[in-house]
């Protein structure tokens, strides 16, 4: 099994490029190919990268609708591209990768935020993901 943190970094970079270019799904194969050729990331979990990227891209409208319920007082358009894609990736994981504890998903999202967007958006993203975890992982949070 490859490194999932590296796969998440590549997924975020792919999703950022995709959303910045108007969410053209036809770009995804080329974007993924370029991420998979990244020498520093030859240890990444390639299957996880593909699954995460296509999971977000194929369900972006449902993900965004869910995210809107947790982004209080802001429109999604006002959220920076890096930040919205960190959130989308984390929400996809919360919904589809139940074997990964929600705390691990949130910690990974906050690490990506720090690395790609800096410290300032971390509080916002933590709050949004915490709200969504209450909806998506209620049983796990109680346990």
Secondary structure as GFF3:
##gff-version 3
##sequence-region A 1 143
A	DSSP	alpha_helix	4	20	.	.	.	ID=ss1
A	DSSP	three_ten_helix	25	27	.	.	.	ID=ss2
A	DSSP	alpha_helix	28	36	.	.	.	ID=ss3
A	DSSP	three_ten_helix	39	41	.	.	.	ID=ss4
A	DSSP	alpha_helix	46	58	.	.	.	ID=ss5
A	DSSP	alpha_helix	60	68	.	.	.	ID=ss6
A	DSSP	three_ten_helix	76	78	.	.	.	ID=ss7
A	DSSP	alpha_helix	81	96	.	.	.	ID=ss8
A	DSSP	alpha_helix	102	117	.	.	.	ID=ss9
A	DSSP	alpha_helix	122	136	.	.	.	ID=ss10
A	DSSP	alpha_helix	138	142	.	.	.	ID=ss11
###
